[in-house]
Amino acid sequence: MSGLNRQEISKFVVTALGRVLLVETLGRVGKVLGEHGLTVEKSRTLSGLGGAPSRYECMEFLAHGALRDASGMRAAFLSLSDELAVDVAVQTEDEFRRERRLFVFDMDSTLIQGETIDELAKMAGVGDQVVAITASAMRGEIQFQESFRRRVGLLKGLPEARVLEVVERIPLMEGTERLFRTLKARGVKTAILSGGFTFFGSYLKEKLGVDYVFANELDVQDGFVTGEVLGRIVDGARKAELVMEIAGRENIPLEQVVAIGDGANDLPMLGLAGMGVAFHAKPVVRASAEFSVTHVGLDGLLYLLGWNK
């Protein structure tokens, strides 16, 4: 969707974002661009979100040229990201970049700082077993549906009252509330598409003002978790379907959709959206997604859109 067209498009916007941006870091960014056929025309500093003091430093460059080897450039910037703690995004300058109208989010380890099912597993005394299955699934080693049913099965017998305690145990991801305030003020629609659970998604819907929530319904009978899930599991394929459904309902082109996630089951929706962002993601996801944000909070996404207020 927003992929770099190496033949027809010659103007690009390059965003360098981090907690601290050193002159050396910006020089290294320019060097990578030059090695791939791009020349920087001008730059500007982006700072302050919503009038608040910025916790990040961001430089936006306008570049032009015949881009050579987009995938190689992306790999070079991922390496630079790991080395210098900077996130770099290269986008074509088109009418969609600043006009995003729908943000869709994974929930666990994206909107919140942890995995709900892992916390439930600790309560049930099966933490190590569930964490191992979760990690394998997020690395793409086993199918999400299989891993999910195995993990939920281990929760059998957990009291419902303890399930609800998890809401207070997992904090929001840094920058989440600022991001949602800005999106709401701009009239952007938001959705949670989660392989986690509806009880946490519903809490976030009320707290953040989310427009849509789709997640998994944990079966509870007589006050205890049964180890089963009600209805269709929200896996990677379902997330992609939901992106199309919500965008269609809101009459929003996919080019104006931003999808954010961290796991292998998020890749289908990241690839479908006009902007797919691997956020604090597993290596396989960072390598596959077009955009990656690792070193700042969720509100850092606003800089990628060129929004500085």
Buried (B, 14 or more C-beta within 10 A) or exposed (E): BBEBEBEEBBEBBBBBBBEEBEEEBBEBBBEBBEEBBBEBEEBEEBBEBBEEEBBBBBBBBBBBBEBEEBEEBBEBBBEBBEEBBBBBBBBBBBEBBEBBBBBBBBBBBBBBBBBBBBBBBBBBEBBEBBBEBBBEBBBBEBBBBEBBBBBBBBBBEBBBEEBEEBBEEBEBBBBBBBBBBBBBEEEBBBBBBBBBBBBBBBBBBEEBEBBBBBBBBBBBEEEBBBBBBEEEBBBBBBBBBBBEEBBEEBEBBBBBBBBBBBBBBBBBBBBBBBBBBBBBBBEBBBBBBBBBBBBBBBBBBBBBBBBBE
